[in-house]
Amino acid sequence: MELKGVAMSTGSACDSESVTPSHVLVSMGVTVTNKLVVIAIRFGLGHYNTAEEVGIVDEEVIKTVNQIRALASE
């Protein structure tokens, strides 16, 4: 998924080449049979990101999720 230059991934930063469920989520008790482990998205934030930028990403994610839900219900 691409959101206006936002750094995001479905895997951990240290394992970006893998398509397996996040070992971090699994270690937190999110099981492989749980849908959350395969639909999780990781966002990368840096020291210089601002609260305004996080708010913009928040709005874009909500908009995108709503669009996906609308498509899925058709």
ROFI-68764 format. One record per residue (C-alpha): x, y, z; residue in three letters; residue number from 1. Coordinates in steps of 0.2 Angstrom, whole numbers. Last residue first. Example, Ala and Ser with C-alpha at 12.3 -4.5 7.8 and 13.67 -1.06 7.14 Angstrom:
<recs>
+-------+-------+-------+-----+-----+
|  east | north |    up |  aa |   i |
+-------+-------+-------+-----+-----+
|    68 |    -5 |    36 | SER |   2 |
|    62 |   -22 |    39 | ALA |   1 |
+-------+-------+-------+-----+-----+
</recs>
This chain:
<recs>
+-------+-------+-------+-----+-----+
|  east | north |    up |  aa |   i |
+-------+-------+-------+-----+-----+
|   -99 |   -22 |   -15 | GLU |  74 |
|   -95 |   -24 |     3 | SER |  73 |
|   -76 |   -26 |     0 | ALA |  72 |
|   -75 |   -11 |   -10 | LEU |  71 |
|   -83 |     0 |     4 | ALA |  70 |
|   -71 |    -8 |    16 | ARG |  69 |
|   -56 |    -4 |     5 | ILE |  68 |
|   -62 |    14 |     4 | GLN |  67 |
|   -65 |    16 |    23 | ASN |  66 |
|   -47 |     9 |    26 | VAL |  65 |
|   -40 |    22 |    14 | THR |  64 |
|   -49 |    36 |    22 | LYS |  63 |
|   -44 |    31 |    40 | ILE |  62 |
|   -26 |    28 |    34 | VAL |  61 |
|   -26 |    46 |    26 | GLU |  60 |
|   -33 |    54 |    41 | GLU |  59 |
|   -20 |    46 |    53 | ASP |  58 |
|    -6 |    50 |    41 | VAL |  57 |
|   -11 |    68 |    41 | ILE |  56 |
|   -11 |    67 |    60 | GLY |  55 |
|     6 |    59 |    61 | VAL |  54 |
|    13 |    73 |    50 | GLU |  53 |
|     5 |    87 |    61 | GLU |  52 |
|    12 |    78 |    77 | ALA |  51 |
|    29 |    81 |    68 | THR |  50 |
|    42 |    68 |    62 | ASN |  49 |
|    60 |    73 |    66 | TYR |  48 |
|    65 |    59 |    77 | HIS |  47 |
|    58 |    46 |    64 | GLY |  46 |
|    43 |    37 |    62 | LEU |  45 |
|    40 |    21 |    52 | GLY |  44 |
|    23 |    13 |    51 | PHE |  43 |
|    20 |    -5 |    53 | ARG |  42 |
|     4 |   -13 |    46 | ILE |  41 |
|    -5 |   -28 |    53 | ALA |  40 |
|   -16 |   -38 |    41 | ILE |  39 |
|    -7 |   -55 |    44 | VAL |  38 |
|    -5 |   -55 |    63 | VAL |  37 |
|   -23 |   -48 |    65 | LEU |  36 |
|   -31 |   -62 |    56 | LYS |  35 |
|   -27 |   -73 |    71 | ASN |  34 |
|   -22 |   -91 |    66 | THR |  33 |
|    -4 |   -85 |    66 | VAL |  32 |
|    -6 |   -81 |    84 | THR |  31 |
|    -5 |   -63 |    92 | VAL |  30 |
|     4 |   -67 |   108 | GLY |  29 |
|    16 |   -53 |   110 | MET |  28 |
|    29 |   -64 |   103 | SER |  27 |
|    19 |   -67 |    87 | VAL |  26 |
|    17 |   -48 |    85 | LEU |  25 |
|    36 |   -46 |    86 | VAL |  24 |
|    39 |   -61 |    75 | HIS |  23 |
|    29 |   -52 |    61 | SER |  22 |
|    20 |   -65 |    50 | PRO |  21 |
|    30 |   -71 |    36 | THR |  20 |
|    32 |   -62 |    20 | VAL |  19 |
|    51 |   -58 |    23 | SER |  18 |
|    61 |   -45 |    14 | GLU |  17 |
|    58 |   -32 |    27 | SER |  16 |
|    65 |   -42 |    42 | ASP |  15 |
|    73 |   -29 |    52 | CYS |  14 |
|    60 |   -17 |    49 | ALA |  13 |
|    46 |   -29 |    54 | SER |  12 |
|    33 |   -34 |    41 | GLY |  11 |
|    18 |   -27 |    33 | THR |  10 |
|    27 |   -10 |    29 | SER |   9 |
|    25 |     8 |    30 | MET |   8 |
|    35 |    24 |    27 | ALA |   7 |
|    23 |    37 |    21 | VAL |   6 |
|    26 |    45 |     4 | GLY |   5 |
|     8 |    49 |     0 | LYS |   4 |
|     1 |    33 |     6 | LEU |   3 |
|     6 |    17 |    -4 | GLU |   2 |
|     0 |     0 |     0 | MET |   1 |
+-------+-------+-------+-----+-----+
</recs>
